Amino acid sequence: MSELLDCRGAELYGLGKALVGSGASFRVEVRGLSMYPFLKEGDAVEVAPIQMGEVDRGEVVFFRSRDRLLAHRVIEVAEGDLGTHLVTRGDIFRQADPPVSEESLIGLVATVYRARRGRVHAIRLDRGLARWLGLLMARSRTVHRCVRGLAPFMMYCEGLARGVSVAEAERRAETEAALEETRRP
């Protein structure tokens, strides 16, 4: 059983690497909307050990990118001058992240824990519908565009259902759009 870690940045990177290096998994809370609707703010994700050579297209990995820790989908496993690296992207972004090296890879997002109607539901990402949708998101530009295009509307509707104001829903959508703009080369 894994524990929900309450730490950030370099502290979480070091602790996460040590845990998965010893064969253990850990849970961390999702912050941000880059993987919406597959990962929602407030979800907990279980990060499990994985080796670079075992990562497949469509899976969601947890890694360090510059000074941030991210959980993004693998859209390509590539070979380059420096060896194998992963090409990743948040599901609501157009642009890919900088390449993920083996050193930056922390682990595989294996399970999502989502609270709904007073219960916590575990969603395994490595099988069934979740795995199939992950592969579609990684392989099909059309599916990716549809999800990316619907995400702001889905966030808006979900926010209204939870009592979030229209202004707050719009602010969140604008924040994510601004974040995407800063990621472009």
BATOR-18322 format. One record per residue (C-alpha): residue number from 1; chain; x negated, y negated, z negated. Coordinates in steps of 0.5 Angstrom, whole numbers, padded with zeros to 4 digits, m for minus. Last residue first. Layout:
BEGIN
   nr  kette      x      y      z
  NUM      A      X      Y      Z
...
This chain:
BEGIN
   nr  kette      x      y      z
  185      A  m0019  m0055   0057
  184      A  m0012  m0054   0054
  183      A  m0011  m0053   0047
  182      A  m0009  m0060   0045
  181      A  m0003  m0060   0049
  180      A  m0001  m0053   0046
  179      A  m0001  m0057   0039
  178      A   0003  m0062   0042
  177      A   0008  m0058   0044
  176      A   0008  m0054   0037
  175      A   0009  m0061   0034
  174      A   0015  m0063   0038
  173      A   0019  m0056   0037
  172      A   0018  m0057   0030
  171      A   0020  m0065   0030
  170      A   0026  m0063   0034
  169      A   0028  m0057   0029
  168      A   0027  m0062   0023
  167      A   0031  m0068   0027
  166      A   0037  m0063   0028
  165      A   0037  m0061   0021
  164      A   0035  m0054   0018
  163      A   0042  m0051   0015
  162      A   0039  m0044   0016
  161      A   0044  m0043   0022
  160      A   0042  m0050   0025
  159      A   0035  m0048   0024
  158      A   0036  m0041   0028
  157      A   0040  m0045   0034
  156      A   0034  m0050   0034
  155      A   0028  m0044   0034
  154      A   0032  m0040   0039
  153      A   0033  m0046   0044
  152      A   0025  m0048   0043
  151      A   0024  m0041   0044
  150      A   0028  m0040   0051
  149      A   0022  m0042   0055
  148      A   0017  m0039   0052
  147      A   0021  m0032   0052
  146      A   0023  m0033   0060
  145      A   0016  m0035   0062
  144      A   0013  m0029   0058
  143      A   0018  m0025   0062
  142      A   0016  m0028   0068
  141      A   0009  m0027   0067
  140      A   0009  m0020   0066
  139      A   0004  m0016   0063
  138      A   0002  m0019   0056
  137      A   0010  m0020   0054
  136      A   0012  m0014   0058
  135      A   0007  m0010   0053
  134      A   0009  m0013   0047
  133      A   0016  m0012   0049
  132      A   0015  m0004   0050
  131      A   0011  m0004   0043
  130      A   0017  m0007   0039
  129      A   0022  m0003   0043
  128      A   0019   0004   0040
  127      A   0012   0004   0037
  126      A   0006   0000   0035
  125      A   0009  m0006   0033
  124      A   0013  m0003   0027
  123      A   0018  m0007   0024
  122      A   0019  m0007   0016
  121      A   0026  m0010   0014
  120      A   0026  m0014   0007
  119      A   0033  m0015   0004
  118      A   0037  m0021   0002
  117      A   0040  m0022   0008
  116      A   0034  m0022   0012
  115      A   0027  m0022   0010
  114      A   0022  m0020   0015
  113      A   0016  m0015   0014
  112      A   0012  m0015   0021
  111      A   0007  m0008   0022
  110      A   0001  m0006   0025
  109      A  m0002  m0013   0026
  108      A  m0009  m0010   0028
  107      A  m0016  m0013   0025
  106      A  m0021  m0018   0023
  105      A  m0024  m0019   0030
  104      A  m0029  m0025   0030
  103      A  m0035  m0021   0030
  102      A  m0032  m0016   0036
  101      A  m0031  m0022   0040
  100      A  m0025  m0026   0042
   99      A  m0025  m0030   0048
   98      A  m0022  m0037   0047
   97      A  m0015  m0037   0047
   96      A  m0010  m0037   0053
   95      A  m0006  m0042   0056
   94      A   0001  m0042   0057
   93      A   0003  m0042   0050
   92      A   0010  m0039   0046
   91      A   0007  m0032   0046
   90      A   0000  m0034   0043
   89      A  m0005  m0032   0047
   88      A  m0011  m0027   0047
   87      A  m0017  m0025   0052
   86      A  m0021  m0020   0048
   85      A  m0028  m0019   0049
   84      A  m0033  m0013   0051
   83      A  m0040  m0014   0052
   82      A  m0044  m0021   0052
   81      A  m0044  m0022   0059
   80      A  m0037  m0020   0060
   79      A  m0032  m0014   0059
   78      A  m0025  m0016   0058
   77      A  m0019  m0013   0054
   76      A  m0013  m0017   0057
   75      A  m0007  m0020   0054
   74      A  m0008  m0019   0047
   73      A  m0002  m0022   0043
   72      A  m0004  m0027   0038
   71      A  m0005  m0027   0030
   70      A  m0009  m0033   0028
   69      A  m0014  m0035   0023
   68      A  m0017  m0042   0024
   67      A  m0024  m0045   0024
   66      A  m0027  m0043   0031
   65      A  m0022  m0037   0033
   64      A  m0022  m0032   0027
   63      A  m0018  m0026   0029
   62      A  m0011  m0022   0027
   61      A  m0009  m0018   0033
   60      A  m0002  m0017   0037
   59      A  m0002  m0011   0042
   58      A   0000  m0012   0049
   57      A  m0006  m0010   0052
   56      A  m0010  m0005   0048
   55      A  m0015  m0005   0042
   54      A  m0019   0002   0041
   53      A  m0025  m0001   0043
   52      A  m0026  m0007   0039
   51      A  m0025  m0002   0033
   50      A  m0018  m0003   0029
   49      A  m0017  m0003   0021
   48      A  m0010  m0006   0019
   47      A  m0007  m0012   0018
   46      A   0000  m0012   0015
   45      A   0004  m0018   0017
   44      A   0009  m0022   0012
   43      A   0014  m0027   0015
   42      A   0015  m0034   0013
   41      A   0014  m0037   0020
   40      A   0017  m0032   0025
   39      A   0013  m0027   0029
   38      A   0016  m0024   0035
   37      A   0020  m0030   0036
   36      A   0016  m0034   0036
   35      A   0008  m0032   0036
   34      A   0006  m0039   0036
   33      A   0011  m0042   0031
   32      A   0006  m0043   0025
   31      A   0005  m0040   0018
   30      A   0005  m0032   0018
   29      A   0004  m0029   0011
   28      A  m0002  m0024   0010
   27      A  m0002  m0017   0008
   26      A  m0008  m0012   0007
   25      A  m0010  m0006   0010
   24      A  m0016  m0001   0008
   23      A  m0021   0002   0012
   22      A  m0027  m0001   0008
   21      A  m0029  m0005   0014
   20      A  m0021  m0007   0014
   19      A  m0022  m0010   0007
   18      A  m0029  m0013   0008
   17      A  m0026  m0017   0014
   16      A  m0020  m0019   0011
   15      A  m0024  m0022   0005
   14      A  m0029  m0025   0009
   13      A  m0024  m0028   0014
   12      A  m0019  m0030   0008
   11      A  m0024  m0034   0004
   10      A  m0026  m0037   0011
    9      A  m0019  m0040   0012
    8      A  m0014  m0039   0007
    7      A  m0012  m0035   0001
    6      A  m0006  m0032  m0002
    5      A  m0006  m0024   0000
    4      A   0000  m0020   0000
    3      A  m0002  m0013  m0002
    2      A  m0003  m0007   0002
    1      A   0000   0000   0000
